[in-house]
Amino acid sequence: MVFHLGFELPAPEVMDAEGEDLTPLEVKIVQKQIRKNSAVIDDYVDRLDLLVNKEHHPNREVFIRKIRERMFLLMEENDTFRRLLWRHWQGKIPRVKVFE
């Protein structure tokens, strides 16, 4: 177990929802989430390959549909994050208003 003193901890960074551009912290968070989602998607693809192609479960099984739905949701999320990063790097990112 590691103990940290108060002065050893990094200062929390504040995200700016009203800013015109993504902060370096926001870019890191989005990139990290893309990597995490990609790893889970790869795991789902391996599971589907095992269940459908090797164990010959029918494609219409409920548990197979659920895996596919989760996988497609993660793929859509990754596409959205990639588009966001691409717009950020091009310098034309639209900011979304946060509900107050």
Secondary structure, DSSP 8 states (H G I E B T S, - for coil): -----TTTS-------TTSSS--HHHHHHHHHHHHHHHHHHHHHHHHHIIIIIIS---TT-HHHHHHHHHHHHHHHHHHHHHHHHHHHHHT---------
